[in-house]
Amino acid sequence: AQHIDELAKYLDPSRDLLLTYNGVRTLMSRYLLKRLDGTFFETPQYLWMRTAMGVAYAELKYGGDPITWSRRFYDLMSQLKLMPNSPTLYNAMTRLGQLSACFVVPIDDCLSRESDTNREDPECNFGIMDALRLAALIFQSGGGVGYNFGKLRPEGDIVRSTTGIASGPLSFMKLFDTLVDTIKQGGKRRGAQMGMLFWWHPDIERFITSKSGELKDVQLQNFNISVAIDDYFMQKALKGEDVYLVNPRECPCLYKTWGEEFVKCYEGCVEAIKAGKIRIWRRINAKELWDKIVKSAWDSGDPGLWNRDLANYINNEKLPGEVINATNPCSEESLYDFESCNLGSINLVKYVYDGRIDWDSLARDVQLAVRFLDDVIDVNKLPHDRLRKRVLETRRIGLGTNGLADTLIALGLRYDSPQALAVSNELASFIARMAVRASIELAREKGAYPAYKHGDWAEGVLPWTKHRERLEKFSSTVDKNSVEEYLKVLDAGYNDPRVRSVIDGATAVLRGYRALDGELSIDVSTIGIRNGSIMSIAPEGSRSLIAGVNSSIEPLFAIAYIRNLSIGKLIEYNYTALRLLMVTKTLDGVTRRFVEEYGILPRDHPLANLLRTAHEIHWKWHVYMQVTWAKWNDSGVSKTINMPSDTPIEDVEQAYRLAWLLNAFGITVYRDKSKSVQVIYTGVKS
Ligand code: UDP
């Protein structure tokens, strides 16, 4: 009780003033705890402290002082510098206690293993109904779920136990879709889901078009869908060669391997098909399949792509005998079965002063954020043994960023410029290196994650050196020009004196913390590391509203826009842009009316370049920005490549190809107004 008093005195109500109106509205609608009669139990400062205390409790286990850590975590959150993912804020110190934003749940090709213990099928460890049940529990606690439906036998295949006919992955996806309609997440938000399918699955064509054309706005509305591609498929597609679709039931090695081993397995399966040992489902030109993907994505935004080879290669955890087969709902985390995302984001705006970045404070806060996320793992209450076991085995965290667009504006750099790319590259590399340093120090203090000895970390390998190697050794041989063009743009940014003054001091800070590559590599192989994976760029949907900044690494969506959320219709202005317009006295009546109508500035406005918005920015810059952050990431980057509604289909094709080539973990495009209902609309008059 004495400690609680002490912490209560530490609360600083004046920090409530840091919140914007929409920030307060968001907190009140879902985050602040309420009594049964609906009255509020806490204020924003209580929320930050409750979360801080709930998480810092983990320190007790290691003989640490939870009070000191509570204060430090509180300071970080209450100043809006660190935002943990929503379930951490919802559930810290509550009975539910589930703090992760998302999971990947496997689906084996059987109905149930957990309820059918007589079953002795080695391929059946977690059946469809087991996954459905677990997904329900996860939604209840506010988490989202990603699945790969590709282990399920195709529609029309045999079912031996009943001598019936299999209904295929899509029919089961509908079951999960209905589940989400029924169970709202913890009564707070609707469950987000990712449904994936391998490119080689016999039902892939139906999957690709399952949310487009006539089915748009109708089917699988509670799913994002993505095709799991790999380098083998992409090369076949570029060359326009034929591929065979294969039944996973007859070739299970396909989902148990990646990279060269996968190619060996796949070619073995094709031999078996040609020899008539297994059934031919379909032979198809890979380019036709690729065009189908692109056409659907142009039409409706779905499917996205996820590069399974890249995700498995960059991932440093490397669990023996296991392959990463899916991501969470918004693709920021490529996860092993039963792993979870424990996300937190650093609000970059808070580290800009007078056109410079305060690298010292950023370094300190990144370390604290890593400790916070690592503590989350120890206090998290997960709804299944399999989740608990896996999460403690890899101790994966996902540190990301928020407010990049505001930061670039504050530095006077337009988003679609070499300078903005260079500064982003510097920010991303700095945060990644400091985060790895922090996790090494935690390993020294609390021990490495249990599966450490199997991973690439133990060999002193850093994820970003793998990104570089792949770009130089693989992508350059496929399309040298595109790779060189991107690297040239980045170089041009670094050569600008303005950029050099912004990044001045960053290397010295890293050196001070022994966080340059050579030192990190030695220390990670000798001391160990606390967390199997560390970085992740999430969409920051709600958290950006709370922090009052533009979300994640996205450009301004618009200067004025309407957001339709379950909590109501929010009319929003980007504060950084608005402030700048006021300070520069360039918001006259005509400009204001233009902004309200179209959401953007008139072309001839003096700030029109600096305040460019998502649809004014060419897709290539969107992709460049995404891959710049991906380079320093070991799990995934969630970003939407927003395109104007009149974008031709060829642009989507090029964007998808470029993303694969430049090492994006995945890609999602969205053409304005391509669906009948979208969350955000430009302008505030509609
Ligand atoms: N998520 C979810 N339901 C939602 C929004 C998000 O399950 O309504 C999950 C989803 O897996 C997503 C992750 O939370 O990938 C992180 O999303 P975001 O960064 O937008 O979360 P927030 O800002 O709410 O913490």
Residues whose N, C-alpha, C, O or C-beta is under 5 A from the ligand:
A	BS01	UDP	P84 N85 S86 A101 C102 G142 G143 G144 R189 R190 G191 A192 N328 P329 C330 A538 P539 E540 G541 S542 R543
